[in-house]
Amino acid sequence: MDSLYVLNLFDFEENKTIIDVGTGAGFPAIPIKIARNDLKFTLLDSLRKRVDFLKEKCVGIQRRVGKMLNRLKTTHIIRCV
């Protein structure tokens, strides 16, 4: 999968926290999280509908989802750790 190619480009230290700004449908964060469970991701998007979708997907892959935070009125964050 193309999303996993990122793992070849960067040397992600174990247990590193990464932010995916403008995450959209969760690519590449969710596939990388599945491949590297030690990494922690913060998924950031401006649309609440996308955030709700991603929260459901994170729960679906049995990952603990942190609470959503609202920043700057239009930015929503979920943590898929």
Buried (B, 14 or more C-beta within 10 A) or exposed (E): EEBEEBBEEEEBEEEEEBEBEEBEEBBBBBBBBEBBEEBBBBBBBEEEEBBEBBBEBBEEEEBEBBEBEEEEEEBBBBBBB
